[in-house]
Amino acid sequence: MLHQQRFRNEDLVLRVSHNVDPALFDIARYEPFIEALCGTRVYQKEAIRVVLRYFLGGRYANLRQLAEENFYSNDVLKERYATFRDMEHHLQLPDQLSCSIDLATATGKSYVMYGIARIMLAHGAIDRVLVLCPSRTIEKGLTEKFRQLSGDMTLKSLLPDDSRVRNPHIINGTESIVDGTICIENFHATLQHVKSSVRDSLKGKGERTLILNDEVHHVYNPTGKDLKRWKEFLLDPEFRFRYIAGFSGTCYIGDEYFADVIYRYSLRQAIEQGYVKAIDYVAEDTSTSQDEKFQKIYDNHLQNKTHFYRKVKPLTILVTRDIAACKRLTGDLINFLAQREEISTEEAAKKVLIVTSAREHEANVRVLEEVDRPDNPVEWITSVSMLTEGWDVQNVFQIVPHEERAFNSKLLIAQVLGRGLRIPDAYRGERPVVTVFNHDAWSSRIKHLVDEVMEIEKRVYSYPVTKSPDYNFTLYQIDYSKTQEIEEFPQTVEYEFTKGYITLVSQVPALERETTYVRATTGERRQKKTLVRYQMFTVDEVAEHIHAKLKAIDTEEGTSYAERYSFDWLRALIRESLRRVGETRDQVSEENRQRLQKAFGVVHRKASRSVRYRMTPNAVISINTANRKRNSVGIGSLRRGEATVFLDDNSLLLSDEETQVVLQAILDDEDLPRSAVHKIDNGFYFKTPLNVAIADHKPERDFIRQLTKPENATVIDSWVKSTDQEFYPIEYAWRKGEHPKRGYFNPDFFIKRGSHILVIEIKGDEELQEPSDENKAKYKAARQHFTTLNALQSEHIYHFHFLTPKDYDKFFKFVRDGNYNFVSELDVALDENGDR
């Protein structure tokens, strides 16, 4: 199917030729060492062999050659990338012998790294090794592992007698990296302003230095200036590094799989072969509040602790998107545990460890090393998604991604899951399970990750190109300064309780709630019921709380609400309200308590405040249509008849290779609806600087058809379809219910005729019946903006209109006549005062 293609990650792995001249490199000489190092883990041995064939086989000068060989021999790669040039753009380090090795988390990447380093040194292909990692925690773990392996005399004895380096010295960046050393360092040691021997030791020696990057996804997904410099270091011509291998269990840039992976051992394989825990995730859940989720999570934790994994102290980790969210969640969790276990908040706090990069939590990172111990009180860990690599805790049996942003890409999902995959020694040989208590709407994301499927939707891109004649033109925009003003509005209306009751909802003190879990690899489903308890209050407690609030108002304002709504009156009102929803006990649920308090919150409300912003023009600035950013449409939208691509005979010639391939496929696809493509026969009537124009809905489609009609195109100099964001933003403000909102919109079309610029926002005819408050605000803001702009400059005259298809014929008649005093029906409907 054209609009969406599915690729298995394993089919995107680059195959390294087995044809290696043994005179150049004979892997057989190192097989005893590899066998002893890796034991029964066949995948580790194969990963080492593949990398060595790539580095030492003499067949490839760089990654580009390997990728090109695979592109022309692998039909899946041809489907994934339209051309080899397109694939080449996805290669991170194409001019070096670089590659990535995808090994699922907890499958022993360090053994593979060590094996490659020792054999490369022994063979004499390199003189030294630099291992880079993203954190001190990982650096410490790798250093300990490498020193342990270097101290293994059996491994040393299994290397060939004529090995150039038989026992390398394991160092860090505080020592000079001399021949015969393996230096393990946090990548920060490579930064120019850092005092370290790394840069000085390696100047001009890169061709005989092996670089091993641990957690290499950080290099290709940089989240800060320093991480960007990691890749810059690898590319720096001062060093001329040749051999570069990256290791990760999350080989994704966002949702896209790396283009340079030469070996992979997947999460699914690791689960099925028992090297990591199995994964159960939520497929269906009906939780309606955080408290209900906490109760279900707590019930899972308790089962792990008392039934399933009693040999160890099971841990639950909750993952958030950022530090602020992590702090809030930690406080909520501590309060929940205190109430549920009937302990003090101080005792509950001892059970929860928050781990973030904030300075106040620095000591907690060190505590992570101790949390597996039975005598350590920590049972719950709250963390930020990107800050947990290198954490070697094994007793995690439940993971809770608390918010969607902690779980919104394959990279993040794989990182979050990776925290709980290691199997504790007490359960080696068994098949323990880590439960992921995710929002059920995210279940498909986990499924795609474990199924190792990548879905790519083919897209058509619209962007400015060079045409003859040149249809680009300049627009003027205003640079505003914004000042805040606060207005107060007195409250004049008081709520009247004439009904004698307040509408409540039916309530129960406890209810069995069901959650459905799915086993990630098999699809096997299981249901689990949790008795969820709901917090209840007595009628007297609720009445007393409301009455106390009324007394406080009376004291402050000199009113008599407490007398008018006495305690007995309130109690009778609450009981009558409960009776009407079938509640015979003197109990009020938390939800109904809030409804009652909200009802009495309006008996006396202070003056409300409204924040307004005054926009002051600073300067007129120019925008050229040549700088408009790309926008795109998926083929699925074309197939469903939701969008249309407008093009002419020059569109293919002027587009890049990737877009050419997709455009040709669209033109050749007879199954697409007729509305998917509209070809303008005469290119002189397609007066836009864009290669193609994309109409996102039928009203836009009909408008572009009008623009390209001969009678209209001949009187227009040029036009451009805007993008949804950034091209020409106009700020506006409106109220959504009781809440003030601010936003930006970009008008859909800019049409140039001489010195006149017609600015058009397109809507459907249905907007005429009941114009929205938001569109009224857009209209008001845009009219004010262009009136000001016309006063500030004299080169152009701007005319702004909201248009619906009903007015298209009339509008273009005015344009052809050179009459700019047009007013649309929607203009009138949106003008609240009827005053233009």
BELPE-V276959 format. One record per residue. RES is the residue in one small letter. SS is DSSP state (H for helix, E for strand, L for the rest). Layout:
RES,SS  RES,SS
This chain:
m,L  l,L  h,L  q,E  q,E  r,E  f,E  r,E  n,H  e,H  d,H  l,H  v,L  l,L  r,L  v,L  s,L  h,L  n,L  v,L  d,L  p,L  a,L  l,L  f,L  d,L  i,H  a,H  r,H  y,H  e,H  p,H  f,H  i,H  e,H  a,H  l,H  c,H  g,L  t,L  r,L  v,H  y,H  q,H  k,H  e,H  a,H  i,H  r,H  v,H  v,H  l,H  r,H  y,H  f,H  l,H  g,L  g,L  r,L  y,L  a,L  n,L  l,H  r,H  q,H  l,H  a,H  e,H  e,H  n,H  f,H  y,L  s,L  n,L  d,H  v,H  l,H  k,H  e,H  r,H  y,L  a,L  t,L  f,H  r,H  d,H  m,H  e,H  h,H  h,L  l,L  q,L  l,L  p,L  d,L  q,L  l,E  s,E  c,E  s,E  i,E  d,E  l,E  a,L  t,L  a,L  t,L  g,L  k,H  s,H  y,H  v,H  m,H  y,H  g,H  i,H  a,H  r,H  i,H  m,H  l,H  a,H  h,H  g,L  a,L  i,L  d,L  r,E  v,E  l,E  v,E  l,E  c,E  p,L  s,L  r,H  t,H  i,H  e,H  k,H  g,H  l,H  t,H  e,H  k,H  f,H  r,H  q,H  l,H  s,H  g,L  d,L  m,H  t,H  l,H  k,H  s,H  l,L  l,L  p,L  d,L  d,L  s,L  r,L  v,L  r,L  n,L  p,L  h,E  i,E  i,E  n,L  g,L  t,L  e,L  s,L  i,L  v,L  d,L  g,L  t,E  i,E  c,E  i,E  e,E  n,E  f,H  h,H  a,H  t,H  l,L  q,L  h,L  v,L  k,L  s,L  s,L  v,H  r,H  d,H  s,H  l,H  k,L  g,L  k,L  g,H  e,H  r,H  t,E  l,E  i,E  l,E  n,E  d,E  e,L  v,L  h,H  h,H  v,H  y,H  n,L  p,L  t,L  g,L  k,H  d,H  l,H  k,H  r,H  w,H  k,H  e,H  f,H  l,H  l,H  d,L  p,L  e,L  f,L  r,L  f,L  r,L  y,E  i,E  a,E  g,E  f,E  s,E  g,L  t,L  c,L  y,E  i,E  g,L  d,L  e,E  y,E  f,L  a,L  d,L  v,E  i,E  y,E  r,E  y,E  s,L  l,H  r,H  q,H  a,H  i,H  e,H  q,L  g,L  y,L  v,L  k,L  a,E  i,E  d,E  y,E  v,E  a,E  e,E  d,E  t,L  s,L  t,L  s,L  q,H  d,H  e,H  k,H  f,H  q,H  k,H  i,H  y,H  d,H  n,H  h,H  l,H  q,H  n,H  k,H  t,H  h,H  f,H  y,L  r,L  k,L  v,L  k,L  p,L  l,E  t,E  i,E  l,E  v,E  t,E  r,L  d,L  i,H  a,H  a,H  c,H  k,H  r,H  l,H  t,H  g,H  d,H  l,H  i,H  n,H  f,H  l,H  a,H  q,H  r,H  e,H  e,L  i,L  s,L  t,H  e,H  e,H  a,H  a,H  k,H  k,L  v,E  l,E  i,E  v,E  t,L  s,L  a,L  r,H  e,H  h,H  e,H  a,H  n,H  v,H  r,H  v,H  l,H  e,H  e,H  v,L  d,L  r,L  p,L  d,L  n,L  p,L  v,L  e,L  w,E  i,E  t,E  s,E  v,E  s,H  m,H  l,H  t,L  e,L  g,L  w,L  d,L  v,L  q,L  n,L  v,E  f,E  q,E  i,E  v,E  p,E  h,L  e,L  e,H  r,H  a,H  f,L  n,L  s,L  k,H  l,H  l,H  i,H  a,H  q,H  v,H  l,H  g,H  r,L  g,L  l,L  r,L  i,L  p,L  d,H  a,H  y,H  r,L  g,L  e,L  r,L  p,L  v,E  v,E  t,E  v,E  f,L  n,L  h,L  d,H  a,H  w,H  s,H  s,H  r,H  i,H  k,H  h,H  l,H  v,H  d,H  e,L  v,E  m,E  e,E  i,E  e,E  k,L  r,E  v,E  y,E  s,E  y,L  p,E  v,L  t,L  k,L  s,L  p,L  d,L  y,L  n,L  f,L  t,E  l,E  y,E  q,E  i,E  d,E  y,E  s,E  k,E  t,E  q,E  e,E  i,E  e,E  e,E  f,E  p,L  q,L  t,L  v,L  e,L  y,L  e,L  f,L  t,L  k,L  g,L  y,L  i,L  t,L  l,L  v,L  s,L  q,L  v,L  p,L  a,E  l,E  e,E  r,E  e,E  t,E  t,E  y,E  v,E  r,E  a,L  t,L  t,L  g,L  e,L  r,E  r,E  q,E  k,E  k,E  t,E  l,E  v,E  r,E  y,L  q,L  m,E  f,E  t,E  v,H  d,H  e,H  v,H  a,H  e,H  h,H  i,H  h,H  a,H  k,H  l,H  k,H  a,H  i,H  d,H  t,H  e,H  e,H  g,L  t,L  s,L  y,H  a,H  e,H  r,H  y,L  s,L  f,H  d,H  w,H  l,H  r,H  a,H  l,H  i,H  r,H  e,H  s,H  l,H  r,H  r,L  v,L  g,L  e,L  t,L  r,L  d,L  q,E  v,E  s,E  e,H  e,H  n,H  r,H  q,H  r,H  l,H  q,H  k,H  a,H  f,H  g,L  v,L  v,L  h,L  r,L  k,L  a,L  s,E  r,E  s,E  v,E  r,E  y,E  r,E  m,E  t,E  p,E  n,E  a,E  v,E  i,E  s,E  i,E  n,E  t,H  a,H  n,H  r,L  k,L  r,L  n,E  s,E  v,E  g,E  i,H  g,H  s,H  l,H  r,H  r,L  g,L  e,L  a,L  t,E  v,E  f,E  l,E  d,L  d,L  n,L  s,H  l,H  l,H  l,H  s,L  d,L  e,H  e,H  t,H  q,H  v,H  v,H  l,H  q,H  a,H  i,H  l,H  d,H  d,L  e,L  d,L  l,L  p,L  r,H  s,H  a,H  v,E  h,E  k,E  i,L  d,L  n,L  g,H  f,H  y,H  f,L  k,L  t,L  p,L  l,E  n,L  v,L  a,E  i,E  a,E  d,L  h,L  k,H  p,H  e,H  r,H  d,H  f,H  i,H  r,H  q,H  l,H  t,L  k,L  p,H  e,H  n,H  a,H  t,L  v,L  i,L  d,L  s,E  w,E  v,E  k,E  s,L  t,L  d,L  q,L  e,L  f,L  y,L  p,E  i,E  e,E  y,E  a,E  w,E  r,E  k,E  g,L  e,L  h,E  p,E  k,E  r,E  g,E  y,E  f,E  n,E  p,L  d,L  f,E  f,E  i,E  k,E  r,E  g,L  s,L  h,E  i,E  l,E  v,E  i,E  e,E  i,E  k,L  g,L  d,H  e,H  e,H  l,H  q,L  e,L  p,L  s,L  d,H  e,H  n,H  k,H  a,H  k,H  y,H  k,H  a,H  a,H  r,H  q,H  h,H  f,H  t,H  t,H  l,H  n,H  a,H  l,H  q,L  s,L  e,L  h,L  i,E  y,E  h,E  f,E  h,E  f,E  l,E  t,L  p,H  k,H  d,H  y,H  d,H  k,H  f,H  f,H  k,H  f,H  v,H  r,H  d,H  g,L  n,L  y,L  n,L  f,L  v,L  s,L  e,H  l,H  d,H  v,H  a,H  l,H  d,L  e,L  n,L  g,L  d,L  r,L
